Amino acid sequence: MTELENCMESLIKIFHRYADEDGDATTLTKKELKKLMEAELPTFLKTQKNPKAVDSILKDLDQNKDDKLDFEEFLPLVVGLSMACEKCYMLHNKKTGKK
Amino acid sequence: MTELENCMESLIKIFHRYADEDGDATTLTKKELKKLMEAELPTFLKTQKNPKAVDSILKDLDQNKDDKLDFEEFLPLVVGLSMACEKCYMLHNKKTGKK
């Protein structure tokens, strides 16, 4: 597999590692999202001052208001964080003189 | 770094591996997108019957119609493919009797 294919497989595997914990393997409950974020996004979570950060992230991402996230609802979290990281990457390269 | 952090770093690195080839490191030209897809998504590209698949993908993703993709415009390609792959993953698990 290529690096990008591996990356897409990782996204699916990470989602299901937590979503599969309860009976419903298609969605992340709040508890499962919290476990996923604590394990996979600890650095990001530390920057969140709001102690209810996971609650408000779930609320933002939960399109159909069922208090759970399916894979499609989960992906914008990865997209949003990747975009923020890419902006830092570009700024860093600008500062260090890379094109 | 965690698996998800590695994955987001990969997305940024893959994008810039190709976007940085010409003078403008912030965007993928059609030529750069074609190289990226040939190297990183060969299996997907083989399933496309349209010989101008890359052209039509670029057109679909190019929100601001500048004939180039910035990182934000590129990400929906990864999201769309990941969602398609996840549907296959769920079907496969259903067939093989996993929850």
N, CA and C atoms of all chains as a GROMACS GRO file, in nm:
protein
  594
    1MET      N    1   0.084  -0.121   0.000
    1MET     CA    2   0.000   0.000   0.000
    1MET      C    3   0.088   0.127   0.000
    2THR      N    4   0.033   0.233  -0.059
    2THR     CA    5   0.105   0.360  -0.060
    2THR      C    6   0.085   0.432   0.074
    3GLU      N    7   0.162   0.541   0.092
    3GLU     CA    8   0.152   0.616   0.218
    3GLU      C    9   0.010   0.672   0.238
    4LEU      N   10  -0.050   0.722   0.130
    4LEU     CA   11  -0.185   0.780   0.141
    4LEU      C   12  -0.289   0.671   0.168
    5GLU      N   13  -0.273   0.556   0.104
    5GLU     CA   14  -0.364   0.444   0.129
    5GLU      C   15  -0.353   0.397   0.275
    6ASN      N   16  -0.230   0.389   0.324
    6ASN     CA   17  -0.208   0.353   0.465
    6ASN      C   18  -0.276   0.451   0.559
    7CYS      N   19  -0.268   0.578   0.521
    7CYS     CA   20  -0.325   0.684   0.602
    7CYS      C   21  -0.477   0.670   0.609
    8MET      N   22  -0.541   0.642   0.495
    8MET     CA   23  -0.687   0.625   0.494
    8MET      C   24  -0.726   0.501   0.574
    9GLU      N   25  -0.647   0.395   0.563
    9GLU     CA   26  -0.675   0.275   0.641
    9GLU      C   27  -0.663   0.305   0.791
   10SER      N   28  -0.562   0.384   0.828
   10SER     CA   29  -0.545   0.422   0.969
   10SER      C   30  -0.667   0.495   1.021
   11LEU      N   31  -0.719   0.589   0.941
   11LEU     CA   32  -0.836   0.667   0.986
   11LEU      C   33  -0.952   0.574   1.017
   12ILE      N   34  -0.975   0.476   0.928
   12ILE     CA   35  -1.085   0.380   0.947
   12ILE      C   36  -1.061   0.293   1.070
   13LYS      N   37  -0.937   0.245   1.082
   13LYS     CA   38  -0.904   0.157   1.196
   13LYS      C   39  -0.915   0.230   1.329
   14ILE      N   40  -0.866   0.354   1.334
   14ILE     CA   41  -0.872   0.431   1.459
   14ILE      C   42  -1.018   0.453   1.499
   15PHE      N   43  -1.100   0.496   1.400
   15PHE     CA   44  -1.242   0.519   1.428
   15PHE      C   45  -1.305   0.392   1.486
   16HIS      N   46  -1.281   0.278   1.420
   16HIS     CA   47  -1.348   0.155   1.463
   16HIS      C   48  -1.288   0.094   1.589
   17ARG      N   49  -1.163   0.128   1.618
   17ARG     CA   50  -1.104   0.080   1.743
   17ARG      C   51  -1.187   0.126   1.862
   18TYR      N   52  -1.243   0.249   1.851
   18TYR     CA   53  -1.323   0.305   1.960
   18TYR      C   54  -1.473   0.286   1.937
   19ALA      N   55  -1.519   0.302   1.810
   19ALA     CA   56  -1.663   0.290   1.780
   19ALA      C   57  -1.713   0.150   1.810
   20ASP      N   58  -1.628   0.050   1.795
   20ASP     CA   59  -1.671  -0.089   1.813
   20ASP      C   60  -1.683  -0.130   1.960
   21GLU      N   61  -1.647  -0.038   2.051
   21GLU     CA   62  -1.643  -0.078   2.194
   21GLU      C   63  -1.780  -0.115   2.251
   22ASP      N   64  -1.882  -0.037   2.213
   22ASP     CA   65  -2.016  -0.077   2.258
   22ASP      C   66  -2.084  -0.160   2.149
   23GLY      N   67  -2.213  -0.184   2.162
   23GLY     CA   68  -2.284  -0.268   2.066
   23GLY      C   69  -2.288  -0.212   1.926
   24ASP      N   70  -2.292  -0.077   1.913
   24ASP     CA   71  -2.308  -0.015   1.782
   24ASP      C   72  -2.173   0.024   1.723
   25ALA      N   73  -2.128  -0.055   1.625
   25ALA     CA   74  -1.995  -0.034   1.568
   25ALA      C   75  -1.992   0.078   1.465
   26THR      N   76  -2.109   0.136   1.432
   26THR     CA   77  -2.109   0.237   1.326
   26THR      C   78  -2.087   0.378   1.380
   27THR      N   79  -2.097   0.394   1.512
   27THR     CA   80  -2.087   0.530   1.568
   27THR      C   81  -1.999   0.537   1.693
   28LEU      N   82  -1.946   0.658   1.716
   28LEU     CA   83  -1.874   0.690   1.840
   28LEU      C   84  -1.972   0.757   1.936
   29THR      N   85  -1.990   0.701   2.054
   29THR     CA   86  -2.065   0.771   2.158
   29THR      C   87  -1.972   0.877   2.218
   30LYS      N   88  -2.027   0.961   2.307
   30LYS     CA   89  -1.943   1.064   2.370
   30LYS      C   90  -1.828   0.999   2.446
   31LYS      N   91  -1.858   0.890   2.514
   31LYS     CA   92  -1.756   0.819   2.593
   31LYS      C   93  -1.646   0.766   2.499
   32GLU      N   94  -1.688   0.710   2.387
   32GLU     CA   95  -1.590   0.655   2.291
   32GLU      C   96  -1.507   0.766   2.226
   33LEU      N   97  -1.574   0.880   2.192
   33LEU     CA   98  -1.501   0.994   2.134
   33LEU      C   99  -1.398   1.046   2.234
   34LYS      N  100  -1.437   1.052   2.362
   34LYS     CA  101  -1.346   1.101   2.466
   34LYS      C  102  -1.222   1.009   2.474
   35LYS      N  103  -1.245   0.878   2.473
   35LYS     CA  104  -1.133   0.783   2.478
   35LYS      C  105  -1.043   0.798   2.355
   36LEU      N  106  -1.106   0.812   2.238
   36LEU     CA  107  -1.030   0.829   2.114
   36LEU      C  108  -0.943   0.955   2.123
   37MET      N  109  -1.003   1.067   2.165
   37MET     CA  110  -0.928   1.193   2.168
   37MET      C  111  -0.819   1.192   2.274
   38GLU      N  112  -0.846   1.130   2.390
   38GLU     CA  113  -0.743   1.122   2.494
   38GLU      C  114  -0.624   1.039   2.447
   39ALA      N  115  -0.652   0.933   2.369
   39ALA     CA  116  -0.543   0.846   2.325
   39ALA      C  117  -0.474   0.900   2.200
   40GLU      N  118  -0.552   0.956   2.107
   40GLU     CA  119  -0.497   0.990   1.975
   40GLU      C  120  -0.465   1.138   1.957
   41LEU      N  121  -0.530   1.224   2.035
   41LEU     CA  122  -0.507   1.368   2.020
   41LEU      C  123  -0.477   1.434   2.154
   42PRO      N  124  -0.382   1.376   2.231
   42PRO     CA  125  -0.357   1.429   2.366
   42PRO      C  126  -0.302   1.571   2.363
   43THR      N  127  -0.218   1.602   2.265
   43THR     CA  128  -0.158   1.736   2.258
   43THR      C  129  -0.265   1.841   2.231
   44PHE      N  130  -0.353   1.810   2.136
   44PHE     CA  131  -0.462   1.903   2.104
   44PHE      C  132  -0.553   1.922   2.225
   45LEU      N  133  -0.584   1.812   2.290
   45LEU     CA  134  -0.677   1.816   2.404
   45LEU      C  135  -0.620   1.902   2.518
   46LYS      N  136  -0.487   1.897   2.535
   46LYS     CA  137  -0.423   1.977   2.641
   46LYS      C  138  -0.437   2.127   2.614
   47THR      N  139  -0.448   2.168   2.487
   47THR     CA  140  -0.459   2.310   2.454
   47THR      C  141  -0.601   2.362   2.477
   48GLN      N  142  -0.696   2.273   2.500
   48GLN     CA  143  -0.836   2.314   2.519
   48GLN      C  144  -0.860   2.353   2.664
   49LYS      N  145  -0.895   2.480   2.684
   49LYS     CA  146  -0.915   2.528   2.821
   49LYS      C  147  -1.049   2.482   2.878
   50ASN      N  148  -1.147   2.468   2.791
   50ASN     CA  149  -1.281   2.426   2.832
   50ASN      C  150  -1.278   2.280   2.880
   51PRO      N  151  -1.314   2.255   3.007
   51PRO     CA  152  -1.310   2.116   3.056
   51PRO      C  153  -1.412   2.027   2.983
   52LYS      N  154  -1.512   2.091   2.921
   52LYS     CA  155  -1.613   2.016   2.846
   52LYS      C  156  -1.583   2.019   2.695
   53ALA      N  157  -1.455   2.027   2.660
   53ALA     CA  158  -1.416   2.039   2.519
   53ALA      C  159  -1.473   1.925   2.434
   54VAL      N  160  -1.466   1.802   2.485
   54VAL     CA  161  -1.513   1.688   2.405
   54VAL      C  162  -1.663   1.701   2.379
   55ASP      N  163  -1.738   1.744   2.482
   55ASP     CA  164  -1.883   1.765   2.465
   55ASP      C  165  -1.910   1.864   2.353
   56SER      N  166  -1.836   1.977   2.354
   56SER     CA  167  -1.869   2.080   2.256
   56SER      C  168  -1.820   2.039   2.117
   57ILE      N  169  -1.711   1.961   2.109
   57ILE     CA  170  -1.666   1.909   1.979
   57ILE      C  171  -1.770   1.812   1.923
   58LEU      N  172  -1.821   1.724   2.009
   58LEU     CA  173  -1.925   1.630   1.965
   58LEU      C  174  -2.046   1.705   1.912
   59LYS      N  175  -2.087   1.807   1.985
   59LYS     CA  176  -2.204   1.886   1.945
   59LYS      C  177  -2.181   1.952   1.808
   60ASP      N  178  -2.060   2.006   1.789
   60ASP     CA  179  -2.027   2.072   1.661
   60ASP      C  180  -2.030   1.975   1.544
   61LEU      N  181  -1.983   1.852   1.567
   61LEU     CA  182  -1.966   1.757   1.456
   61LEU      C  183  -2.093   1.676   1.428
   62ASP      N  184  -2.181   1.671   1.528
   62ASP     CA  185  -2.298   1.582   1.522
   62ASP      C  186  -2.408   1.641   1.431
   63GLN      N  187  -2.397   1.611   1.301
   63GLN     CA  188  -2.488   1.670   1.201
   63GLN      C  189  -2.635   1.633   1.226
   64ASN      N  190  -2.662   1.505   1.256
   64ASN     CA  191  -2.802   1.461   1.267
   64ASN      C  192  -2.854   1.461   1.411
   65LYS      N  193  -2.774   1.524   1.502
   65LYS     CA  194  -2.818   1.544   1.641
   65LYS      C  195  -2.866   1.417   1.711
   66ASP      N  196  -2.787   1.308   1.693
   66ASP     CA  197  -2.823   1.185   1.765
   66ASP      C  198  -2.724   1.158   1.880
   67ASP      N  199  -2.641   1.261   1.911
   67ASP     CA  200  -2.542   1.251   2.020
   67ASP      C  201  -2.435   1.144   1.996
   68LYS      N  202  -2.419   1.104   1.870
   68LYS     CA  203  -2.313   1.010   1.832
   68LYS      C  204  -2.253   1.056   1.700
   69LEU      N  205  -2.132   1.009   1.671
   69LEU     CA  206  -2.067   1.045   1.545
   69LEU      C  207  -2.046   0.921   1.460
   70ASP      N  208  -2.100   0.923   1.337
   70ASP     CA  209  -2.060   0.817   1.244
   70ASP      C  210  -1.929   0.861   1.177
   71PHE      N  211  -1.876   0.775   1.090
   71PHE     CA  212  -1.744   0.802   1.033
   71PHE      C  213  -1.744   0.934   0.954
   72GLU      N  214  -1.854   0.956   0.881
   72GLU     CA  215  -1.868   1.079   0.801
   72GLU      C  216  -1.868   1.204   0.889
   73GLU      N  217  -1.930   1.194   1.006
   73GLU     CA  218  -1.934   1.309   1.098
   73GLU      C  219  -1.800   1.328   1.170
   74PHE      N  220  -1.725   1.218   1.184
   74PHE     CA  221  -1.596   1.222   1.254
   74PHE      C  222  -1.486   1.286   1.168
   75LEU      N  223  -1.493   1.263   1.036
   75LEU     CA  224  -1.384   1.308   0.948
   75LEU      C  225  -1.357   1.460   0.952
   76PRO      N  226  -1.461   1.546   0.964
   76PRO     CA  227  -1.430   1.690   0.971
   76PRO      C  228  -1.337   1.729   1.087
   77LEU      N  229  -1.334   1.649   1.193
   77LEU     CA  230  -1.240   1.676   1.302
   77LEU      C  231  -1.097   1.660   1.251
   78VAL      N  232  -1.073   1.551   1.178
   78VAL     CA  233  -0.939   1.524   1.123
   78VAL      C  234  -0.904   1.632   1.019
   79VAL      N  235  -1.002   1.668   0.937
   79VAL     CA  236  -0.980   1.770   0.834
   79VAL      C  237  -0.946   1.904   0.898
   80GLY      N  238  -1.023   1.943   0.998
   80GLY     CA  239  -1.000   2.071   1.065
   80GLY      C  240  -0.863   2.078   1.131
   81LEU      N  241  -0.825   1.972   1.200
   81LEU     CA  242  -0.694   1.970   1.265
   81LEU      C  243  -0.582   1.966   1.162
   82SER      N  244  -0.601   1.890   1.054
   82SER     CA  245  -0.498   1.883   0.949
   82SER      C  246  -0.477   2.020   0.886
   83MET      N  247  -0.589   2.091   0.863
   83MET     CA  248  -0.577   2.225   0.803
   83MET      C  249  -0.503   2.321   0.895
   84ALA      N  250  -0.533   2.312   1.026
   84ALA     CA  251  -0.463   2.397   1.122
   84ALA      C  252  -0.313   2.364   1.124
   85CYS      N  253  -0.282   2.234   1.122
   85CYS     CA  254  -0.142   2.191   1.123
   85CYS      C  255  -0.069   2.235   0.996
   86GLU      N  256  -0.141   2.230   0.883
   86GLU     CA  257  -0.078   2.268   0.755
   86GLU      C  258  -0.043   2.416   0.756
   87LYS      N  259  -0.130   2.498   0.817
   87LYS     CA  260  -0.101   2.643   0.826
   87LYS      C  261   0.027   2.666   0.905
   88CYS      N  262   0.044   2.589   1.015
   88CYS     CA  263   0.166   2.600   1.097
   88CYS      C  264   0.287   2.557   1.014
   89TYR      N  265   0.269   2.450   0.941
   89TYR     CA  266   0.377   2.396   0.856
   89TYR      C  267   0.424   2.502   0.756
   90MET      N  268   0.326   2.568   0.692
   90MET     CA  269   0.360   2.671   0.592
   90MET      C  270   0.431   2.790   0.658
   91LEU      N  271   0.380   2.833   0.775
   91LEU     CA  272   0.441   2.945   0.847
   91LEU      C  273   0.583   2.911   0.888
   92HIS      N  274   0.602   2.789   0.938
   92HIS     CA  275   0.734   2.744   0.981
   92HIS      C  276   0.832   2.745   0.864
   93ASN      N  277   0.787   2.695   0.750
   93ASN     CA  278   0.874   2.690   0.631
   93ASN      C  279   0.908   2.830   0.581
   94LYS      N  280   0.812   2.923   0.596
   94LYS     CA  281   0.834   3.062   0.555
   94LYS      C  282   0.945   3.123   0.642
   95LYS      N  283   0.931   3.096   0.774
   95LYS     CA  284   1.029   3.152   0.869
   95LYS      C  285   1.168   3.095   0.846
   96THR      N  286   1.172   2.963   0.817
   96THR     CA  287   1.303   2.901   0.804
   96THR      C  288   1.356   2.913   0.661
   97GLY      N  289   1.279   2.988   0.578
   97GLY     CA  290   1.330   3.020   0.443
   97GLY      C  291   1.308   2.914   0.338
   98LYS      N  292   1.236   2.805   0.373
   98LYS     CA  293   1.204   2.708   0.269
   98LYS      C  294   1.092   2.763   0.183
   99LYS      N  295   1.085   2.719   0.057
   99LYS     CA  296   0.976   2.770  -0.027
   99LYS      C  297   0.846   2.704   0.011
  100MET      N  298   0.462   1.052   1.857
  100MET     CA  299   0.333   1.093   1.800
  100MET      C  300   0.237   0.975   1.797
  101THR      N  301   0.108   1.005   1.807
  101THR     CA  302   0.008   0.899   1.801
  101THR      C  303  -0.019   0.861   1.655
  102GLU      N  304  -0.096   0.752   1.636
  102GLU     CA  305  -0.125   0.706   1.500
  102GLU      C  306  -0.202   0.813   1.421
  103LEU      N  307  -0.297   0.879   1.489
  103LEU     CA  308  -0.377   0.981   1.420
  103LEU      C  309  -0.294   1.105   1.389
  104GLU      N  310  -0.205   1.142   1.480
  104GLU     CA  311  -0.114   1.255   1.454
  104GLU      C  312  -0.022   1.223   1.336
  105ASN      N  313   0.030   1.102   1.334
  105ASN     CA  314   0.114   1.058   1.221
  105ASN      C  315   0.040   1.067   1.089
  106CYS      N  316  -0.087   1.028   1.095
  106CYS     CA  317  -0.170   1.027   0.977
  106CYS      C  318  -0.191   1.169   0.923
  107MET      N  319  -0.216   1.264   1.014
  107MET     CA  320  -0.235   1.403   0.970
  107MET      C  321  -0.104   1.460   0.915
  108GLU      N  322   0.007   1.423   0.977
  108GLU     CA  323   0.137   1.468   0.927
  108GLU      C  324   0.161   1.411   0.786
  109SER      N  325   0.123   1.284   0.766
  109SER     CA  326   0.138   1.222   0.634
  109SER      C  327   0.061   1.297   0.527
  110LEU      N  328  -0.063   1.334   0.560
  110LEU     CA  329  -0.146   1.406   0.463
  110LEU      C  330  -0.077   1.535   0.418
  111ILE      N  331  -0.022   1.607   0.517
  111ILE     CA  332   0.046   1.735   0.487
  111ILE      C  333   0.172   1.709   0.404
  112LYS      N  334   0.249   1.608   0.444
  112LYS     CA  335   0.374   1.579   0.373
  112LYS      C  336   0.349   1.533   0.229
  113ILE      N  337   0.247   1.447   0.212
  113ILE     CA  338   0.216   1.398   0.077
  113ILE      C  339   0.176   1.516  -0.012
  114PHE      N  340   0.086   1.601   0.040
  114PHE     CA  341   0.042   1.717  -0.038
  114PHE      C  342   0.162   1.801  -0.080
  115HIS      N  343   0.250   1.831   0.016
  115HIS     CA  344   0.362   1.922  -0.014
  115HIS      C  345   0.473   1.855  -0.096
  116ARG      N  346   0.480   1.722  -0.090
  116ARG     CA  347   0.578   1.651  -0.173
  116ARG      C  348   0.554   1.684  -0.321
  117TYR      N  349   0.427   1.701  -0.357
  117TYR     CA  350   0.392   1.729  -0.496
  117TYR      C  351   0.368   1.878  -0.520
  118ALA      N  352   0.302   1.944  -0.424
  118ALA     CA  353   0.270   2.086  -0.441
  118ALA      C  354   0.396   2.172  -0.451
  119ASP      N  355   0.502   2.130  -0.386
  119ASP     CA  356   0.625   2.208  -0.382
  119ASP      C  357   0.707   2.196  -0.510
  120GLU      N  358   0.663   2.112  -0.605
  120GLU     CA  359   0.746   2.086  -0.723
  120GLU      C  360   0.766   2.210  -0.811
  121ASP      N  361   0.660   2.289  -0.829
  121ASP     CA  362   0.679   2.413  -0.905
  121ASP      C  363   0.704   2.527  -0.807
  122GLY      N  364   0.700   2.651  -0.856
  122GLY     CA  365   0.730   2.767  -0.771
  122GLY      C  366   0.631   2.786  -0.657
  123ASP      N  367   0.504   2.749  -0.679
  123ASP     CA  368   0.400   2.776  -0.579
  123ASP      C  369   0.376   2.654  -0.491
  124ALA      N  370   0.428   2.661  -0.368
  124ALA     CA  371   0.420   2.546  -0.277
  124ALA      C  372   0.284   2.534  -0.211
  125THR      N  373   0.196   2.632  -0.233
  125THR     CA  374   0.068   2.627  -0.161
  125THR      C  375  -0.039   2.548  -0.237
  126THR      N  376  -0.014   2.519  -0.365
  126THR     CA  377  -0.118   2.452  -0.445
  126THR      C  378  -0.062   2.340  -0.532
  127LEU      N  379  -0.154   2.246  -0.564
  127LEU     CA  380  -0.125   2.140  -0.662
  127LEU      C  381  -0.178   2.186  -0.798
  128THR      N  382  -0.093   2.191  -0.899
  128THR     CA  383  -0.140   2.212  -1.035
  128THR      C  384  -0.197   2.079  -1.086
  129LYS      N  385  -0.257   2.080  -1.205
  129LYS     CA  386  -0.312   1.956  -1.260
  129LYS      C  387  -0.201   1.852  -1.276
  130LYS      N  388  -0.086   1.898  -1.323
  130LYS     CA  389   0.028   1.808  -1.342
  130LYS      C  390   0.072   1.746  -1.208
  131GLU      N  391   0.078   1.830  -1.105
  131GLU     CA  392   0.119   1.782  -0.972
  131GLU      C  393   0.015   1.687  -0.913
  132LEU      N  394  -0.115   1.720  -0.932
  132LEU     CA  395  -0.221   1.632  -0.882
  132LEU      C  396  -0.212   1.495  -0.951
  133LYS      N  397  -0.187   1.498  -1.083
  133LYS     CA  398  -0.177   1.373  -1.160
  133LYS      C  399  -0.062   1.287  -1.103
  134LYS      N  400   0.053   1.350  -1.078
  134LYS     CA  401   0.167   1.276  -1.023
  134LYS      C  402   0.135   1.219  -0.886
  135LEU      N  403   0.070   1.301  -0.804
  135LEU     CA  404   0.032   1.255  -0.669
  135LEU      C  405  -0.060   1.133  -0.679
  136MET      N  406  -0.163   1.144  -0.765
  136MET     CA  407  -0.261   1.035  -0.773
  136MET      C  408  -0.199   0.909  -0.834
  137GLU      N  409  -0.113   0.926  -0.933
  137GLU     CA  410  -0.046   0.809  -0.992
  137GLU      C  411   0.041   0.737  -0.890
  138ALA      N  412   0.106   0.815  -0.804
  138ALA     CA  413   0.196   0.754  -0.706
  138ALA      C  414   0.123   0.704  -0.582
  139GLU      N  415   0.023   0.781  -0.537
  139GLU     CA  416  -0.039   0.753  -0.407
  139GLU      C  417  -0.173   0.680  -0.416
  140LEU      N  418  -0.241   0.692  -0.530
  140LEU     CA  419  -0.373   0.629  -0.544
  140LEU      C  420  -0.381   0.546  -0.673
  141PRO      N  421  -0.282   0.460  -0.698
  141PRO     CA  422  -0.279   0.387  -0.826
  141PRO      C  423  -0.398   0.292  -0.840
  142THR      N  424  -0.440   0.229  -0.731
  142THR     CA  425  -0.552   0.133  -0.737
  142THR      C  426  -0.681   0.205  -0.773
  143PHE      N  427  -0.705   0.318  -0.707
  143PHE     CA  428  -0.824   0.397  -0.737
  143PHE      C  429  -0.822   0.445  -0.882
  144LEU      N  430  -0.706   0.494  -0.925
  144LEU     CA  431  -0.694   0.549  -1.060
  144LEU      C  432  -0.723   0.442  -1.166
  145LYS      N  433  -0.683   0.318  -1.138
  145LYS     CA  434  -0.708   0.208  -1.234
  145LYS      C  435  -0.857   0.178  -1.250
  146THR      N  436  -0.937   0.208  -1.146
  146THR     CA  437  -1.080   0.180  -1.154
  146THR      C  438  -1.155   0.287  -1.235
  147GLN      N  439  -1.087   0.397  -1.265
  147GLN     CA  440  -1.151   0.507  -1.338
  147GLN      C  441  -1.146   0.480  -1.488
  148LYS      N  442  -1.263   0.468  -1.549
  148LYS     CA  443  -1.267   0.439  -1.693
  148LYS      C  444  -1.239   0.563  -1.777
  149ASN      N  445  -1.277   0.678  -1.724
  149ASN     CA  446  -1.255   0.804  -1.796
  149ASN      C  447  -1.105   0.836  -1.803
  150PRO      N  448  -1.049   0.846  -1.925
  150PRO     CA  449  -0.905   0.876  -1.934
  150PRO      C  450  -0.871   1.016  -1.881
  151LYS      N  451  -0.976   1.101  -1.873
  151LYS     CA  452  -0.952   1.236  -1.817
  151LYS      C  453  -0.999   1.244  -1.671
  152ALA      N  454  -0.987   1.132  -1.598
  152ALA     CA  455  -1.034   1.127  -1.459
  152ALA      C  456  -0.971   1.237  -1.373
  153VAL      N  457  -0.840   1.256  -1.387
  153VAL     CA  458  -0.772   1.356  -1.303
  153VAL      C  459  -0.827   1.495  -1.332
  154ASP      N  460  -0.850   1.525  -1.461
  154ASP     CA  461  -0.909   1.655  -1.498
  154ASP      C  462  -1.043   1.677  -1.429
  155SER      N  463  -1.127   1.572  -1.432
  155SER     CA  464  -1.262   1.593  -1.378
  155SER      C  465  -1.258   1.596  -1.225
  156ILE      N  466  -1.166   1.522  -1.164
  156ILE     CA  467  -1.149   1.530  -1.018
  156ILE      C  468  -1.103   1.670  -0.977
  157LEU      N  469  -1.007   1.723  -1.051
  157LEU     CA  470  -0.957   1.859  -1.023
  157LEU      C  471  -1.072   1.959  -1.032
  158LYS      N  472  -1.152   1.946  -1.137
  158LYS     CA  473  -1.264   2.038  -1.159
  158LYS      C  474  -1.364   2.030  -1.042
  159ASP      N  475  -1.391   1.907  -0.997
  159ASP     CA  476  -1.486   1.887  -0.886
  159ASP      C  477  -1.436   1.949  -0.756
  160LEU      N  478  -1.306   1.938  -0.732
  160LEU     CA  479  -1.251   1.981  -0.602
  160LEU      C  480  -1.216   2.129  -0.599
  161ASP      N  481  -1.198   2.188  -0.717
  161ASP     CA  482  -1.146   2.325  -0.728
  161ASP      C  483  -1.254   2.428  -0.696
  162GLN      N  484  -1.268   2.458  -0.567
  162GLN     CA  485  -1.375   2.548  -0.520
  162GLN      C  486  -1.367   2.688  -0.581
  163ASN      N  487  -1.247   2.745  -0.586
  163ASN     CA  488  -1.235   2.886  -0.631
  163ASN      C  489  -1.200   2.897  -0.779
  164LYS      N  490  -1.208   2.783  -0.850
  164LYS     CA  491  -1.192   2.782  -0.997
  164LYS      C  492  -1.063   2.849  -1.046
  165ASP      N  493  -0.951   2.817  -0.978
  165ASP     CA  494  -0.823   2.871  -1.026
  165ASP      C  495  -0.739   2.760  -1.091
  166ASP      N  496  -0.803   2.646  -1.118
  166ASP     CA  497  -0.734   2.532  -1.183
  166ASP      C  498  -0.621   2.474  -1.099
  167LYS      N  499  -0.622   2.501  -0.970
  167LYS     CA  500  -0.524   2.444  -0.877
  167LYS      C  501  -0.596   2.407  -0.748
  168LEU      N  502  -0.534   2.318  -0.671
  168LEU     CA  503  -0.592   2.278  -0.543
  168LEU      C  504  -0.502   2.318  -0.428
  169ASP      N  505  -0.557   2.396  -0.334
  169ASP     CA  506  -0.480   2.417  -0.211
  169ASP      C  507  -0.512   2.299  -0.117
  170PHE      N  508  -0.450   2.298  -0.001
  170PHE     CA  509  -0.463   2.183   0.090
  170PHE      C  510  -0.610   2.162   0.131
  171GLU      N  511  -0.680   2.274   0.155
  171GLU     CA  512  -0.820   2.267   0.194
  171GLU      C  513  -0.907   2.205   0.083
  172GLU      N  514  -0.874   2.235  -0.041
  172GLU     CA  515  -0.950   2.180  -0.154
  172GLU      C  516  -0.913   2.034  -0.181
  173PHE      N  517  -0.790   1.997  -0.144
  173PHE     CA  518  -0.740   1.861  -0.166
  173PHE      C  519  -0.803   1.761  -0.067
  174LEU      N  520  -0.826   1.807   0.057
  174LEU     CA  521  -0.872   1.714   0.161
  174LEU      C  522  -1.003   1.640   0.129
  175PRO      N  523  -1.102   1.704   0.064
  175PRO     CA  524  -1.224   1.627   0.033
  175PRO      C  525  -1.201   1.503  -0.054
  176LEU      N  526  -1.092   1.501  -0.129
  176LEU     CA  527  -1.059   1.378  -0.204
  176LEU      C  528  -1.028   1.264  -0.107
  177VAL      N  529  -0.946   1.295  -0.007
  177VAL     CA  530  -0.910   1.195   0.094
  177VAL      C  531  -1.033   1.154   0.174
  178VAL      N  532  -1.116   1.253   0.209
  178VAL     CA  533  -1.238   1.226   0.285
  178VAL      C  534  -1.331   1.135   0.205
  179GLY      N  535  -1.354   1.168   0.079
  179GLY     CA  536  -1.444   1.089  -0.006
  179GLY      C  537  -1.396   0.946  -0.022
  180LEU      N  538  -1.268   0.931  -0.047
  180LEU     CA  539  -1.213   0.795  -0.064
  180LEU      C  540  -1.218   0.719   0.069
  181SER      N  541  -1.189   0.786   0.179
  181SER     CA  542  -1.194   0.719   0.310
  181SER      C  543  -1.335   0.673   0.342
  182MET      N  544  -1.434   0.757   0.308
  182MET     CA  545  -1.573   0.719   0.334
  182MET      C  546  -1.614   0.598   0.250
  183ALA      N  547  -1.570   0.596   0.125
  183ALA     CA  548  -1.600   0.481   0.038
  183ALA      C  549  -1.534   0.355   0.095
  184CYS      N  550  -1.410   0.368   0.137
  184CYS     CA  551  -1.336   0.253   0.193
  184CYS      C  552  -1.402   0.203   0.322
  185GLU      N  553  -1.451   0.298   0.402
  185GLU     CA  554  -1.512   0.260   0.530
  185GLU      C  555  -1.640   0.181   0.505
  186LYS      N  556  -1.716   0.220   0.400
  186LYS     CA  557  -1.839   0.146   0.366
  186LYS      C  558  -1.805   0.001   0.331
  187CYS      N  559  -1.694  -0.017   0.254
  187CYS     CA  560  -1.650  -0.153   0.217
  187CYS      C  561  -1.609  -0.230   0.342
  188TYR      N  562  -1.539  -0.162   0.432
  188TYR     CA  563  -1.493  -0.223   0.557
  188TYR      C  564  -1.612  -0.274   0.638
  189MET      N  565  -1.717  -0.191   0.648
  189MET     CA  566  -1.836  -0.229   0.724
  189MET      C  567  -1.907  -0.348   0.658
  190LEU      N  568  -1.920  -0.344   0.525
  190LEU     CA  569  -1.983  -0.454   0.451
  190LEU      C  570  -1.907  -0.584   0.470
  191HIS      N  571  -1.776  -0.574   0.461
  191HIS     CA  572  -1.689  -0.690   0.475
  191HIS      C  573  -1.705  -0.753   0.614
  192ASN      N  574  -1.708  -0.667   0.716
  192ASN     CA  575  -1.723  -0.716   0.854
  192ASN      C  576  -1.859  -0.780   0.876
  193LYS      N  577  -1.963  -0.724   0.811
  193LYS     CA  578  -2.098  -0.780   0.820
  193LYS      C  579  -2.099  -0.921   0.761
  194LYS      N  580  -2.036  -0.934   0.643
  194LYS     CA  581  -2.033  -1.064   0.575
  194LYS      C  582  -1.956  -1.168   0.654
  195THR      N  583  -1.844  -1.123   0.714
  195THR     CA  584  -1.761  -1.219   0.786
  195THR      C  585  -1.809  -1.237   0.930
  196GLY      N  586  -1.920  -1.171   0.963
  196GLY     CA  587  -1.985  -1.196   1.093
  196GLY      C  588  -1.927  -1.118   1.210
  197LYS      N  589  -1.833  -1.026   1.181
  197LYS     CA  590  -1.784  -0.940   1.291
  197LYS      C  591  -1.889  -0.834   1.317
  198LYS      N  592  -1.893  -0.786   1.441
  198LYS     CA  593  -1.994  -0.683   1.470
  198LYS      C  594  -1.952  -0.550   1.405
   0.00000   0.00000   0.00000
